[in-house]
């Protein structure tokens, strides 16, 4: 019995070293005050009642996610990854530490990890209200979520991805952008999740070459040909999310004619024929969304879905445009009045006075209460 325990402890120590645990500890010692926890396997077993099936809140290709409760009755999400790239083993701990330092309201916080197991486990903040995928395609479809709400969530998700690409150091490519990886917190604010496929952007462009990963229906065609993952791969995938917001349809259907299976193909064909109305639901087409707003969002999605990555906008440009469209959706008269004031001042030769509208704490015009389902069952991260 004692011999078995020693062997088990030795195996745990070996896994810990293999996953860069010693290097991680050195970094944590040298940088005091880091909010990152290295959990023991025993702690996570206890937190999940020995990974009880009732604790599963998500399951997919990258692994299984459990809801856990740790000291202080704090809820967490524990991801048991299915596999790890052998080439990344030594750097795993350090990379997780870097990811944990990302602080943005629209990105799920990585709280810690467990390295003393064969495949490392990741520990995230718990986000309670399900995913954007569930909101659009789930059992709450009948509620017809306001289009302005979906636009807000898309804008917030774009802000999160823009932060990863442009402001994180080093920059981070997500690698598996999809509506199921956009979680919704207690206030239905978007949080980009699941960095299981993420890579830290290397300085040498040749190092972008990686195994094809991601989710069918969202995969960048250029990436599938070259196996080079770039920021523009995330942009393409986000373009598919915009189509989900616009049409309410799933990215991929396995039944029906082959030409109708891919949402992106259907959309691009409709845009080419100037017949977008055929794929828009009635509550969007001539309903909740103005023509200018719908056309603007469709044009942005089209740019994101360009076959050539170099022609796609950056995530920052996508976020900025969604912000503009969002303001337009809340108060379409603002832009008209602002343009009228500007043109009048130019004709009269006077300077334009500052033009202000009442805005909420988000920096956007105030709106009516959003009609959202209460606490749908979360299908967290995974996929």
Secondary structure, DSSP 8 states (H G I E B T S, - for coil): -HHHHHHHHHHHHHHHHHTTHHHHHHHHHHSTT---EE--HHHHHHHTTTT-GGGEEEEETTEEEEEEEETTTEEEEEEEES---GGGTTTHHHHHHHHHT---TTB--EEEEE-SSSS-EEEEE---S-BHHHHHHSGGGGG---HHHHHHHHHHHHHHHHHHHHTSSS-EE-S---GGGEEE-TT--EEE---TT-EE--SSGGGGB----S-TTT--HHHHHH-B--HHHHHHHHHHHHHHHHH---SB-SSS-GGGTBHHHHHHHHHHTT-GGGGS-TTTBTTTB-HHHHHHHHHHHHHHT-SSGGGS--HHHHHHHHHHHHHHHH-HHHHHHHHHHHHHHHHHT---------B-TTSSB--------SS-----S--
